[in-house]
């Protein structure tokens, strides 16, 4: 079997469910490509956790966990494994739709894998509360199918399929201790030829309790007659990467640690996928947990020694590598232009940029991109009945932190409903703690406030740090994020003319969400459930230094 066939391949092209909304631009805050034939890690300084990657032809595609965010299942594209853009999302809404109409923090899409086999494209993912799902498409540029529940079960996570030489289809998966009542186990089951159902139930093939606690995130491959399971263990922030190999799909599996932190500052090199180049190189993509910045994506060189993978830099020759901070770019047969995931948005098309995701399944009326005016209009949505703070609000339109240091600025204007008071809209940094800068219509006129909410996930109330009167409801809102000893320090400011910004409130330390990094974005809410409300218009949203 050739190298091309032994790697599980992914889609050749993907048509995003949400059309692209803007001309691609290069980030002003993080570019991994040095432009001299080398690169730095992270290759994507954004929260694309649990990445899986593979190649078909000259194209690479990467998928990642999206949890409760909508649209879900992001798909990123690259020609050289260093320069990535967002190609689209395979899931327009989360199913069951009613369940995910309210924020389901940390639930939903866990650790997907992406593969191609005999003209059909597959994405598998685990929902820890429901089981293992699969989506497919017959055309590389087509629309993904509805998700099929392949293997029902609470706590079944991190699936990855393997099409074997004999035509059988196998699936490796892990267990979430929070749902299944046990973890640190990997299991393999056999699927039907169409990969839509289980024909032989799961068999445990590896128990990591003694030496590889919390082993999870397995990825399945076959090479030179060996079945390989590449899986992280030891915990997200503190663990290592394990390679398992066997001559039989059910084992017994030999085990070796092939990537660990070592003397580097790259903690817990965790969970990812192996791919290759047409020129014969091998590479491994994984993530690093950086707290509020999320789980950012790294690229490691990889080679094979005695049919074991060696990942990263193995200076002492013991077969266990350490992550590299910089390295020579992959040889993919030619130079590629610098490219980065979308960040800023001018709202000059009929669709939002692909970087935006809602906090939950959206209603169709929450947002309107008015391409003629070049604005995004967010309509005010009534606060939910169980409202405690924005942790409970579904209509937050957010994107990932894009770099260790950046500034997010938006030009917004609030148009309230004349029958309402206390409609508000603004800029928010969202996580288990959050802070915001908002415009609000009050009986005394328009007010701009900087608020924060600590322990939002535990239902604590917002606190107003400072408020000032505005002469008009049109204002520039800004948050500056700076990395300080690993923490994301945020300062808020505003301007009425776009030139002179006035600090407001107090510094805020961003905190991660549930299994995700902090996010930044826009919101618009109203306290009363009248049959209509006002709106905020965002002229643009820009990420800069």
MIZANU-231945 format. One record per residue (C-alpha): residue in one letter; x, y, z. Coordinates in pm, whole numbers. Layout:
NODE  rest      xx      yy      zz
NODE     A       X       Y       Z
...
END
This chain:
NODE  rest      xx      yy      zz
NODE     X       0       0       0
NODE     X     138     344     -96
NODE     X     191     630     142
NODE     X     -95     816     -29
NODE     X    -338     535      45
NODE     X    -215     462     395
NODE     X    -285     813     512
NODE     X    -655     874     571
NODE     X    -728    1148     321
NODE     X    -971    1435     349
NODE     X   -1177    1642     116
NODE     X   -1035    1793    -198
NODE     X   -1250    2100    -176
NODE     X   -1523    2220      52
NODE     X   -1810    2454     -27
NODE     X   -1885    2647     294
NODE     X   -2244    2651     416
NODE     X   -2192    3021     487
NODE     X   -2052    3200     180
NODE     X   -1739    3401     221
NODE     X   -1810    3761     307
NODE     X   -1487    3941     236
NODE     X   -1174    3950      28
NODE     X    -902    3751     207
NODE     X    -658    3968     396
NODE     X    -344    3900     593
NODE     X    -358    3940     968
NODE     X    -196    4248    1120
NODE     X    -141    4069    1451
NODE     X     -14    3715    1378
NODE     X     154    3566    1072
NODE     X     334    3233    1112
NODE     X     516    3244     778
NODE     X     845    3435     807
NODE     X     861    3468     429
NODE     X    1212    3322     414
NODE     X    1127    2953     394
NODE     X    1068    2905     766
NODE     X     776    2944    1006
NODE     X     698    2990    1373
NODE     X     455    2817    1605
NODE     X     168    2849    1662
NODE     X      84    2837    1294
NODE     X    -267    2954    1395
NODE     X    -277    3156    1717
NODE     X    -646    3092    1770
NODE     X    -866    2842    1947
NODE     X    -897    2554    1698
NODE     X    -880    2275    1953
NODE     X    -853    1903    1881
NODE     X    -738    1956    1521
NODE     X    -737    1682    1262
NODE     X    -566    1735     930
NODE     X    -510    1549     607
NODE     X    -425    1600     243
NODE     X    -563    1525     -99
NODE     X    -356    1635    -393
NODE     X    -212    1978    -320
NODE     X    -475    2072     -61
NODE     X    -479    2036     316
NODE     X    -791    2062     531
NODE     X    -819    2092     904
NODE     X   -1123    2050    1127
NODE     X   -1155    2135    1494
NODE     X   -1394    2120    1787
NODE     X   -1665    2387    1787
NODE     X   -1863    2283    2097
NODE     X   -2175    2504    2127
NODE     X   -2073    2764    1864
NODE     X   -2281    2802    1547
NODE     X   -2210    2752    1262
NODE     X   -2014    2452    1377
NODE     X   -1741    2221    1253
NODE     X   -1504    2479    1103
NODE     X   -1297    2367     807
NODE     X    -967    2542     736
NODE     X    -771    2514     412
NODE     X    -401    2538     333
NODE     X    -162    2466      49
NODE     X     150    2438     265
NODE     X      40    2352     624
NODE     X     154    2695     748
NODE     X     -78    2947     578
NODE     X    -442    2874     662
NODE     X    -777    3031     578
NODE     X   -1130    2944     688
NODE     X   -1298    2750     407
NODE     X   -1637    2717     575
NODE     X   -1837    2516     826
NODE     X   -1983    2170     776
NODE     X   -2270    2227    1021
NODE     X   -2515    2515     983
NODE     X   -2697    2447    1311
NODE     X   -2651    2210    1604
NODE     X   -2887    1916    1642
NODE     X   -3125    1870    1817
NODE     X   -3206    2229    1722
NODE     X   -3430    2302    2021
NODE     X   -3169    2183    2270
NODE     X   -2901    2407    2120
NODE     X   -3128    2713    2090
NODE     X   -2991    2808    2433
NODE     X   -2617    2819    2507
NODE     X   -2485    2471    2584
NODE     X   -2142    2564    2710
NODE     X   -1884    2291    2652
NODE     X   -2136    2060    2485
NODE     X   -2198    1985    2119
NODE     X   -1914    1910    1876
NODE     X   -1609    1743    2032
NODE     X   -1290    1641    1850
NODE     X   -1390    1574    1488
NODE     X   -1196    1379    1229
NODE     X   -1213    1427     852
NODE     X   -1154    1160     588
NODE     X   -1216    1076     220
NODE     X   -1295     731      84
NODE     X   -1412     614    -259
NODE     X   -1577     936    -368
NODE     X   -1741    1020     -37
NODE     X   -1626    1274     217
NODE     X   -1673    1204     588
NODE     X   -1656    1400     911
NODE     X   -1702    1215    1240
NODE     X   -1745    1387    1575
NODE     X   -1854    1300    1926
NODE     X   -2137    1465    2118
NODE     X   -2063    1362    2478
NODE     X   -2432    1352    2568
NODE     X   -2562    1167    2264
NODE     X   -2294     964    2088
NODE     X   -2090     960    1768
NODE     X   -2216    1140    1458
NODE     X   -2111    1136    1093
NODE     X   -2166    1384     811
NODE     X   -2089    1312     447
NODE     X   -2090    1467     101
NODE     X   -2080    1310    -245
NODE     X   -1921    1609    -413
NODE     X   -1606    1768    -285
NODE     X   -1756    2116    -321
NODE     X   -2103    2013    -210
NODE     X   -2315    2066      95
NODE     X   -2263    1834     390
NODE     X   -2545    1600     484
NODE     X   -2738    1612     807
NODE     X   -2547    1448    1089
NODE     X   -2627    1077    1133
NODE     X   -2605     924    1480
NODE     X   -2374     631    1405
NODE     X   -2317     505    1758
NODE     X   -2555     625    2031
NODE     X   -2419     639    2382
NODE     X   -2343     878    2662
NODE     X   -1976     965    2695
NODE     X   -1859     835    2355
NODE     X   -1614    1090    2216
NODE     X   -1320    1157    1982
NODE     X   -1403     919    1694
NODE     X   -1180     847    1397
NODE     X   -1254     597    1116
NODE     X   -1022     367     923
NODE     X   -1105     196     595
NODE     X    -909    -126     597
NODE     X    -753    -316     306
NODE     X   -1019    -590     333
NODE     X   -1305    -342     288
NODE     X   -1406    -331     651
NODE     X   -1457      -1     829
NODE     X   -1334      47    1184
NODE     X   -1382     331    1428
NODE     X   -1163     416    1726
NODE     X   -1304     632    2005
NODE     X   -1250     739    2363
NODE     X   -1471     787    2670
NODE     X   -1559    1107    2855
NODE     X   -1540    1040    3228
NODE     X   -1792    1315    3303
NODE     X   -2062    1124    3111
NODE     X   -1950     763    3073
NODE     X   -1829     725    3430
NODE     X   -1490     606    3310
NODE     X   -1203     749    3104
NODE     X    -845     658    3005
NODE     X    -968     388    2767
NODE     X    -958     355    2389
NODE     X   -1196     125    2203
NODE     X   -1251       5    1847
NODE     X   -1577     -99    1683
NODE     X   -1665    -214    1332
NODE     X   -1899      -7    1117
NODE     X   -2124     -97     827
NODE     X   -1975     -45     479
NODE     X   -2158     289     448
NODE     X   -2016     394     789
NODE     X   -2365     483     915
NODE     X   -2409     217    1184
NODE     X   -2222     -22    1411
NODE     X   -2207    -389    1312
NODE     X   -1974    -505    1590
NODE     X   -1971    -334    1927
NODE     X   -1673    -162    2080
NODE     X   -1381    -360    2216
NODE     X   -1132    -194    2450
NODE     X    -792    -200    2284
NODE     X    -591      11    2528
NODE     X    -615      94    2900
NODE     X    -413     397    2998
NODE     X    -504     416    3367
NODE     X    -160     317    3498
NODE     X      79     499    3263
NODE     X    -134     711    3025
NODE     X    -415     859    3235
NODE     X    -688    1045    3045
NODE     X    -574     904    2712
NODE     X    -815    1039    2451
NODE     X    -835    1199    2106
NODE     X    -723     891    1908
NODE     X    -645     916    1537
NODE     X    -635     596    1331
NODE     X    -390     509    1051
NODE     X    -236     211     874
NODE     X     122     200     747
NODE     X     360     -82     649
NODE     X     123    -346     786
NODE     X      83    -176    1125
NODE     X    -232     -22    1265
NODE     X    -144     302    1443
NODE     X    -338     495    1702
NODE     X    -191     836    1781
NODE     X    -341     970    2103
NODE     X    -259    1225    2375
NODE     X    -250    1137    2745
NODE     X    -171    1298    3077
NODE     X    -409    1595    3056
NODE     X    -454    1884    2816
NODE     X    -207    2128    2971
NODE     X      41    1875    3108
NODE     X      38    1570    2885
NODE     X     229    1393    2610
NODE     X     162    1227    2276
NODE     X     145     846    2258
NODE     X     182     620    1955
NODE     X      27     273    1968
NODE     X      88      10    1701
NODE     X     -30    -342    1633
NODE     X     -50    -597    1356
NODE     X    -417    -663    1435
NODE     X    -684    -396    1446
NODE     X    -786    -508    1796
NODE     X    -430    -537    1922
NODE     X    -239    -610    2129
NODE     X     -87    -263    2090
NODE     X     270    -166    2166
NODE     X     311     177    2318
NODE     X     565     458    2296
NODE     X     573     827    2391
NODE     X     669    1015    2074
NODE     X     622    1382    2169
NODE     X     653    1560    2505
NODE     X     717    1910    2636
NODE     X    1078    1840    2733
NODE     X    1272    2158    2804
NODE     X    1047    2373    2585
NODE     X     780    2626    2684
NODE     X     518    2444    2474
NODE     X     311    2276    2741
NODE     X     116    1957    2690
NODE     X     162    1904    2315
NODE     X    -179    1756    2265
NODE     X    -412    1581    2023
NODE     X    -371    1616    1652
NODE     X    -319    1445    1321
NODE     X     -52    1314    1088
NODE     X     -30    1413     724
NODE     X     234    1414     451
NODE     X     350    1607     146
NODE     X     371    1490    -213
NODE     X     748    1528    -179
NODE     X     760    1258      91
NODE     X     775    1460     413
NODE     X     569    1379     723
NODE     X     413    1637     954
NODE     X     202    1644    1268
NODE     X     -47    1910    1375
NODE     X    -150    1944    1740
NODE     X    -268    2207    1987
NODE     X    -128    2382    2293
NODE     X    -352    2506    2575
NODE     X    -294    2876    2644
NODE     X    -577    2947    2886
NODE     X    -780    3250    2781
NODE     X    -620    3240    2436
NODE     X    -757    2891    2384
NODE     X    -601    2586    2226
NODE     X    -374    2715    1953
NODE     X    -242    2513    1659
NODE     X     118    2395    1617
NODE     X     296    2218    1332
NODE     X     574    1966    1403
NODE     X     815    1787    1170
NODE     X     774    1410    1183
NODE     X     977    1113    1061
NODE     X     964     735    1088
NODE     X    1231     534    1268
NODE     X    1190     154    1292
NODE     X     821     196    1210
NODE     X     767     439    1497
NODE     X     681     805    1444
NODE     X     922    1059    1591
NODE     X     757    1400    1625
NODE     X     934    1732    1678
NODE     X    1304    1768    1755
NODE     X    1469    1454    1895
NODE     X    1811    1585    1991
NODE     X    1904    1293    2216
NODE     X    1782    1027    1974
NODE     X    1556     847    2222
NODE     X    1259     847    1983
NODE     X    1060    1106    2180
NODE     X    1069    1453    2030
NODE     X    1005    1797    2175
NODE     X     799    2069    2004
NODE     X     979    2316    1780
NODE     X     922    2690    1806
NODE     X    1051    2764    1456
NODE     X    1137    2536    1165
NODE     X    1182    2506     792
NODE     X     850    2511     609
NODE     X     714    2190     456
NODE     X     826    2118     101
NODE     X     493    2113     -80
NODE     X     637    2160    -425
NODE     X     625    2536    -453
NODE     X     595    2866    -266
NODE     X     254    2977    -142
NODE     X     132    3326     -55
NODE     X      92    3429     305
NODE     X    -262    3366     426
NODE     X    -437    3384     764
NODE     X    -784    3312     903
NODE     X   -1031    3600     866
NODE     X   -1044    3855    1150
NODE     X   -1161    4204    1049
NODE     X   -1493    4253     872
NODE     X   -1609    4559     675
NODE     X   -1963    4416     633
NODE     X   -1966    4513     266
NODE     X   -2106    4183     136
NODE     X   -2435    4005     192
NODE     X   -2279    3764     439
NODE     X   -2073    3790     751
NODE     X   -1713    3678     755
NODE     X   -1653    3312     830
NODE     X   -1484    3396    1160
NODE     X   -1816    3482    1326
NODE     X   -2012    3230    1533
NODE     X   -2321    3261    1750
NODE     X   -2338    3147    2111
NODE     X   -2625    2909    2021
NODE     X   -2851    2820    1729
NODE     X   -2969    3155    1590
NODE     X   -3312    3274    1487
NODE     X   -3312    3389    1123
NODE     X   -3395    3749    1217
NODE     X   -3109    3820    1458
NODE     X   -2879    3978    1202
NODE     X   -2887    4144     860
NODE     X   -2583    4235     655
NODE     X   -2690    4540     456
NODE     X   -2438    4532     172
NODE     X   -2578    4849      17
NODE     X   -2506    5048     331
NODE     X   -2203    4838     423
NODE     X   -2322    4764     777
NODE     X   -2411    4469     995
NODE     X   -2742    4525    1171
NODE     X   -2797    4325    1489
NODE     X   -3155    4342    1613
NODE     X   -3213    4356    1986
NODE     X   -3320    4016    2117
NODE     X   -3526    3985    2438
NODE     X   -3330    3852    2731
NODE     X   -3418    3491    2816
NODE     X   -3653    3418    3105
NODE     X   -3374    3263    3309
NODE     X   -3140    3557    3245
NODE     X   -2865    3607    3502
NODE     X   -2594    3751    3278
NODE     X   -2467    3721    2920
NODE     X   -2355    3362    2983
NODE     X   -2726    3280    2932
NODE     X   -2773    3489    2616
NODE     X   -2768    3308    2280
NODE     X   -2734    3607    2043
NODE     X   -2370    3690    2108
NODE     X   -2185    3717    1776
NODE     X   -1825    3626    1856
NODE     X   -1488    3533    1711
NODE     X   -1174    3377    1854
NODE     X    -883    3570    2002
NODE     X    -636    3590    1708
NODE     X    -301    3669    1872
NODE     X    -130    3735    2206
NODE     X    -151    4113    2149
NODE     X    -427    4280    1949
NODE     X    -683    4560    1945
NODE     X   -1047    4511    1843
NODE     X   -1235    4825    1739
NODE     X   -1589    4860    1605
NODE     X   -1785    5160    1482
NODE     X   -2142    5114    1604
NODE     X   -2466    5312    1627
NODE     X   -2766    5218    1844
NODE     X   -3119    5282    1717
NODE     X   -3351    5192    2006
NODE     X   -3723    5126    1993
NODE     X   -3892    5445    2109
NODE     X   -4124    5243    2335
NODE     X   -3837    5077    2518
NODE     X   -3571    5176    2762
NODE     X   -3250    4995    2849
NODE     X   -3189    4839    2512
NODE     X   -2816    4801    2492
NODE     X   -2549    4695    2247
NODE     X   -2175    4688    2233
NODE     X   -1844    4509    2244
NODE     X   -1786    4208    2471
NODE     X   -1492    3989    2573
NODE     X   -1666    3664    2664
NODE     X   -1562    3374    2885
NODE     X   -1643    3232    3228
NODE     X   -1562    3587    3334
NODE     X   -1654    3860    3087
NODE     X   -1635    4234    3038
NODE     X   -1804    4471    2797
NODE     X   -1842    4824    2669
NODE     X   -2204    4906    2586
NODE     X   -2434    5185    2472
NODE     X   -2771    5196    2645
NODE     X   -3077    5417    2602
NODE     X   -3200    5543    2938
NODE     X   -3458    5798    3052
NODE     X   -3167    6040    3086
NODE     X   -3030    5984    2736
NODE     X   -2763    5759    2592
NODE     X   -2508    5612    2829
NODE     X   -2186    5425    2764
NODE     X   -2079    5181    3035
NODE     X   -1792    4946    3104
NODE     X   -1916    4643    3295
NODE     X   -1766    4317    3411
NODE     X   -1904    3989    3535
NODE     X   -1684    3754    3735
NODE     X   -1790    3391    3763
NODE     X   -2053    3441    3496
NODE     X   -2076    3064    3457
NODE     X   -2194    3047    3818
NODE     X   -2471    3299    3768
NODE     X   -2310    3606    3922
NODE     X   -2446    3945    3822
NODE     X   -2276    4210    3613
NODE     X   -2114    4505    3788
NODE     X   -2091    4853    3637
NODE     X   -1735    4981    3666
NODE     X   -1793    5321    3505
NODE     X   -2052    5508    3297
NODE     X   -2055    5832    3102
NODE     X   -2316    6024    2904
NODE     X   -2294    6025    2524
NODE     X   -2390    6312    2300
NODE     X   -2512    6065    2034
NODE     X   -2572    5690    2002
NODE     X   -2293    5660    1744
NODE     X   -1959    5564    1895
NODE     X   -1632    5379    1838
NODE     X   -1575    5103    2094
NODE     X   -1240    4938    2154
NODE     X   -1069    4674    2362
NODE     X    -691    4630    2372
NODE     X    -567    4283    2468
NODE     X    -210    4232    2582
NODE     X     -44    3915    2702
NODE     X     118    3960    3043
NODE     X     276    3658    3214
NODE     X      46    3437    3009
NODE     X    -271    3625    3104
NODE     X    -483    3826    2860
NODE     X    -510    4177    3004
NODE     X    -790    4388    2853
NODE     X    -847    4764    2862
NODE     X   -1156    4931    2719
NODE     X   -1189    5274    2558
NODE     X   -1428    5468    2336
NODE     X   -1434    5762    2100
NODE     X   -1706    5983    1957
NODE     X   -1495    6097    1662
NODE     X   -1280    5793    1586
NODE     X    -956    5976    1665
NODE     X    -926    6035    2036
NODE     X   -1009    5734    2254
NODE     X   -1101    5777    2617
NODE     X   -1031    5491    2861
NODE     X   -1334    5376    3056
NODE     X   -1371    5146    3354
NODE     X   -1099    4922    3488
NODE     X    -856    4666    3347
NODE     X    -999    4318    3301
NODE     X    -824    3982    3282
NODE     X    -994    3763    3022
NODE     X   -1084    3409    3119
NODE     X   -1145    3108    2899
NODE     X   -1492    2965    2840
NODE     X   -1595    2603    2885
NODE     X   -1330    2406    2690
NODE     X   -1273    2710    2468
NODE     X   -1068    3028    2472
NODE     X   -1211    3371    2538
NODE     X   -1389    3536    2246
NODE     X   -1452    3892    2136
NODE     X   -1752    4027    1949
NODE     X   -2081    4214    1946
NODE     X   -2424    4188    2109
NODE     X   -2761    4366    2119
NODE     X   -3031    4294    2378
NODE     X   -3354    4432    2522
NODE     X   -3512    4356    2857
NODE     X   -3877    4343    2744
NODE     X   -4029    4088    2505
NODE     X   -4229    4336    2293
NODE     X   -4321    4239    1938
NODE     X   -4041    4455    1801
NODE     X   -3725    4621    1913
NODE     X   -3440    4840    1806
NODE     X   -3102    4754    1661
NODE     X   -2736    4836    1646
NODE     X   -2549    4888    1323
NODE     X   -2182    4801    1302
NODE     X   -2009    4987    1020
NODE     X   -1700    4771    1061
NODE     X   -1511    4551    1305
NODE     X   -1131    4563    1283
NODE     X    -850    4366    1442
NODE     X    -525    4562    1455
NODE     X    -214    4596    1668
END
